[in-house]
Amino acid sequence: MTQVARKQFPSLPAEFASHPARSVCCNIIAAINSVRCNITAALTKESIMTSDFDTKTFKQLLHESFKSEDTEEWLDIHFTRPIGLFFARIWYRMGVRPNTITILSIILGVAAGVMFAFTDLRHNIAGIILLMLANFCDSTDGQLARLTHQQSMKGRCLDGFAGDVWFFAIYLAIVIRLFHIDMPGTSVPWGIWIFILCAIAGLCCHSQQSSLADYYRQIHLLFLKGRKGTELDTYASEHEKAKEAKGKKGAFWDYAFHANYQNYCRGQEKRTPEFQKLVKTIRATYGHVEEMPQELREEFLRGSRPLMPYTNILTFNTRAIIIYITCLLGIPWLYPILEITAFECLYIYMHHEHEQLCKKINKKINK
């Protein structure tokens, strides 16, 4: 240790060798050198980790940015994700963080809603362009987060919140647009009825459908990739985090976040009783999904995989296309009606099939 200290600090006076504080100072110097080496190693690791954008091809980055082939929609794979990755590389070089891009997507989505409140073609085309840009940002933030290892639960929840804000703005725009316009085939204005129609479509149908669709995709990823490949959260874990943050100084926003998110998780769990039973059985028998026999995991995935297209329909792309078409044709009232009828039927079928699948796997484990 003395040699190390003298080598790095050759200007130390000779008489210092016999000073009582010599060993203490050498220990401090060695500790500083150790910390410096650790910091250098960490920075080197971070540089290597985030340099994938510079060392890998676009095709490699695109493949790595997918959550899985099972859960990605055709339109996302061939259109949204490539464009999102193009922007992700630009944001990366500018040093922009994923959550900043998510906030930008919220602004663009709200602006799109404002445009759809107008009846003329120019404003509606502007609304389509703005909503597409918002969706590209929504794709970009997730791709950037995954490729630079900046994923976080708060980022994921902010991402979900962004989508809710977009559609709130769009539903509100439809209400404003149609409030004084006559219902088809009548001389009676829509008035309060369009508000009721959009409220039912948005609160009772859309929010329930999209939250369960996201839940089923995360469950599929859990069985496909294990704990590291999914963002599946539970009410119990979020409740504990909310309890820990409650009353802590400077932790108000952490508490507010976890207190709200726990209710979101509880809503998902209440609607999936058979899956909750399956989870309890897996924990009691194997400890975790990753310790299950591979044939059982494969059987679950075979049953879950056909439901993934339904989860995609009940999220963004199909809804957006319907909004584009109905607004351009001047019949935006058709969109909330389809939410309440066709989309709700898909939701009921998806929910029934998934619960039956969980029930079947649970019985096999308990044999």
N, C-alpha and C positions, 0 to 999 in steps of 0.2 A: 504494500500500500504506500510505503514511503517512497519507493522508486517511481510509482505512478504519479504521486504528488509532485516530486522533484522534476520529473520529465515534462510535465505539463506546465509547471511554474518554475522555470530555471532561474528566475531572478530572486528566489527566496534566499535570504542571507544565510551564511554558514552557521552562525551562532544559533539560528532557529532550531537546529537539529537537537540541541540539548534542552530546549525550552519545555516546561511542563505542559503547555497547551498544544504541543506538537501533534500528539496522537488525535486530539479532538479535532483540530483543524484538518488533518489528513482525512479523517472520517467524513467531515463535512464536504471536503473537495471531492472525495470518491462518490458521495451521495449525489452531488450536483452532476458529476460526469455520468452517473447511472441514469438520472432523470433525463439528461440531455440525449443520451443514446436511445432511451425509450421513446422520447418525443420524436426523434429523427426516424425511428423505425415505424412509429404510428403514422407519421406524415407520408413516409414512403409507401406504406400499405394503402393509405387513403388515395394516394396518387395513382397507384396501380389499379385500385378498385374502380376509380371513376374514369380511368383512361380507356375503358372499353369503347367509348364513343369514338376514340381516335384510332384504336387498333383493330376493331372488328368491322366486318362489312355490314352494309345496311340490312342485308338479308339475315345475317346472324343476329343482329340487334333486334330485328323485327320478331324473329322466332322467340328470342329470350324474353321479349316484352309481353308475350301472350300469357294469360293465366293458365290456359290449357286448350288443346284442340277441341275437347269436348264442350267447353263452355263458351267458346268464342263463336259469334255469329258470322255467317258468310259475308255479309256486307261489311262487318268490322274487319275481318281478315284481309279482304281485298280492296277496301276503300278507306274506312275510317282510321284503322291502325297505321297503315303506311303514311298517310298524311299526318297523323298525330306524331309519329316518330320523326318525320321530317322537321316538324316544329320543335320537337323535344331536343333535337340536336342543336338547333339554334338557341333555344332557351338555356341549354347546358353551357354553351360557349359564352353566353352572356351572364352566367352565374345566377340565373333566376331559380328560385326554389319552387317545388311542386304546388305548395299551398297558395302561392302568389298567382299561379296560373289558374287555380280553382276559383279564386276570387274574381279574376278576369272573366271566367266563364259565367259566373253569376251575373255580372254586369251585362254581358252580351245576351244572356238568356232573358233578362228583364227587358232589355231593349227590343228583343224580338217580340215579346208579348205586347209591348206598346205598338209596334208596327201592325200586329194582327188585329188591333182594335179598329183599324181603318178598313174601309170597303174597297178602295181603289187598288188596281193591280200593282202600281209602283210600290206602295207601302207593304203590300203582302209579299212581293218578291224580296224586298229589303228584310222583312221578317224571316223569310226562309234562309237567306244568306246569313243573317245574324245567328239564327238558331243552329245552323250547320257549323258556324265558327265556334259557337259555345260548345257544341259536341266535340269538335276537334280538340278544344282546350281540355275538355273532360277526359278525352283519350290520352292527350299529351301528359297531363299531370300524373296519371297512373303509370304510364310508361317510363317517364323520367324518374319517378319514385322507385320503381322496381329496378331499373337499370343502374341507378346510383345508390341503391340500398338506403333510401330515405323514407321507406314506408312507415307509417304510423297510424294508430287507430284513430287519432284525431283527424289526420289527413283523410282517412277513408270516410269518416263521418261528415267532414266538411264537404267531401265529394258528393255524398248522398243528399246533404242539405242543399247543395247547389241545384241538383235535379228537382227537388221539391219546390225551390224558389222559381225555377223556370216555368214549371207547369202551373204554379199558382198565378203567375203573371199571365200565362196563356188563358187559363180559365176566366180570370178577371177580364181579360181583353174580349173574350167571347161574350161575356155578360154585357159589357159596355157597348159592344158593336151591335148586338141584337136587341137591346132593351126597348128601343122605340120602333123597331121594325116588326112588321106583321108576321104572324106565324104563317107557314106555307098553306095556301088554299083558303085563308081566312082574312078578315079585316081587323083582327084582334092582335094588338101588339104583344110581343113576348112578355114584356114587363117582368114581374117577379118570378114568372115561371122559368125563365132562362136562368135566373139566379139559383132557384131550387134544383133545376136539372144539373147545373154545373157543380153545385155543392154535393149532391148525391154522387155524381160521377167522380169528383175529386177526392172527397173525404171517405165515402163509404166503399168505393170501388178501387180507384186508381192507387191510393196509398196502401191499401191492404194487399192488392195484387203485386205491386212492385216490391214491397218489403218481404213477402213470402217467396217471390221469385229469387230475390237476392239470397235469402236464407237457404233455399234448395241448391243454389249454385255453390255456396260455401260448404254445404254438407257434401256435395259431390266431390269438391276439391279435397275435403278432409279424407274421404275414402280413397281418392286417387293418389294424393301426394303426401298425406299425413299432416301433422300439425304445422310444419314449416310452409306448406303450400296453400293454407287456407287462412281466412280472416274471420273465422267463426268465433263469435263471442257469446257469453252466457249472462243471464240475469244475475246469477250468484256472484260471479267475478266482478261485474260492474257495480253491484250493490255494495260489495266490500270496499271497492275503491271510493265510492261515494261516501261511505261511512268514515273512511280514513281521512278524506279531504274536508269533511264537515267540521266547521269551527276552527280550522287551521288558519293562521294568519297568512294572508296573501294567496290563499287557495280557493277563493270564491269561484273563479271561472272553472277550475278543475272540478269542484263540487257540482256546479251547474251542469257541466258537460256530462259527467258520469251519472248524475241523478236523472237527466233526461234520457241518456242512452240506455240506462237500465230498463226504463219503461218500454223502449223500442224492442229490446231483447225479450222482455217478458211477454209482449204482444205476439212475437214470433213463436215463443215456446208454448203459449196457451193454445194456439191454433194447431199445434202439431203433437197431440198427446201420444200417438203411437211412436213417433220418433223419440220422444223423451223417455218412453219405456225402453226402447231399444238402446239408448245411451246408457241407462242404468244397468241393463243386462250386460252390455259390453264391459262396463267398468267393473262389475261384480265378477265377471268370468275371465276377462283378459287383461283388464287394467286400462287399456286404451285401444282405439281403432287400429293403430299400427301393430299391435300384438295379436290381432285377429288372424285366424287362418286365411291364407291368401285366397282360397277358393270362395270363402264367404264374402270377402271384400269384392272379388270379381263379380259374384252374383248380385251384390247390391248395385255395383256400377252398371251391370247389364240392365237392371231395372230402372236405374236413375237416368241413364244416358238418353233414352227416348224422350224424357221429360225436359231436357235442356232446351230444345227449340221453343217450348212453351214459355220457359223462363225468359228467353230472349224476346219473344213477342210481347211479353208483359212488362218489358222495361222501356227502352227508348225508341229504337229504330222504326218499328211498325207504327207506334203512336205518332211519331214525327211525320212519317209519310202521309198518314191519314189527315193530320193537321194541315200539311201543305196542300193536299188535294182539295179538301173541303173549303179551306179559306180562299183558294184560287177560284173555285167554282161558285163561291158566294153562299155556301151552305154549311157554315161552321157548326150549326146546331146538330149536324149529324154526328160529329165527333163524340160529344158526351153521351149521345144515345147508344153509339157503338160500345162505349166504355161500360155502360150499364147492362148491355145485352150480350154481345158477342164476346167481349173480353172477360166478362164475369163468368160466362159458361166455360171458357178455357181455364179460368182460375179454379172453378169448382172441380173440373175434371183433373187438372194437375194435382190439386190438393188430395183428392180421393185416391188417385193412383199412388202417390208418394206414401200416404198413410198405409195403404194396403201392402206396399213393398216393405215398409218397416215392420209391419205386423208379421209378414211371412218370414223375414230374416230372424226376427225375435223368437219365433216358434222353433226355427231350426237350431238356434243356439241352446234353447231350453230343453231340447230333446234328450 
